[in-house]
């Protein structure tokens, strides 16, 4: 409840300020749409498609999180909305951390597992989006957009690395576990044991 109250205290005033600041802009948009009704239809269609995409993404997260604790689609959609809100307010897409924290606190599961599930989700997004960009540039843009292709290849590679590390953890790869143990030994005994416990909890969840 404290986390929910904290999020509401931050989100509600910022939402009010955002609506007030954008009031004039919204009026201009309303006048433009009234003069061009076909644009309004296109906007409504775009909103519906975007909303459907968010629902599907929430359902995808639900499938993964339900392996640890059962949740509802409504809750996952709300957590996703909270993440989007803080992504607009904080740098480096920090809203994903807030989203993981909301899910972990509400469902009483490991924050590491929840955050890892969201990282895996983002990794799959990177892979598929990168592949679509590469295919699109090759079919439409030719080789004039080489920088975009390179960025897409880097994104796909990064996503594949995350997926590979996840699979290695799931299969309890000895080399990777030795790296984890070496990293844990850099800290005192209490922190080292906590790191090992968290990693083993993640492996169990995977």
JOBELFEN-V876773 format. One record per pair of residues at least 12 apart in sequence whose C-alpha atoms are under 6 Angstrom apart, sorted by the first residue. I is the first residue (numbers start at 0). GAP is how many residues later the second one is. Records with the same first field share a line. If there is no record, write none. Layout:
BEGIN
I: GAP  GAP
END
This chain:
BEGIN
57: 18  19
78: 20
82: 12  13  16
99: 14  15
112: 89
122: 36
125: 29  30  33
126: 29  32
129: 22  26
133: 15
168: 34
169: 33  36
END
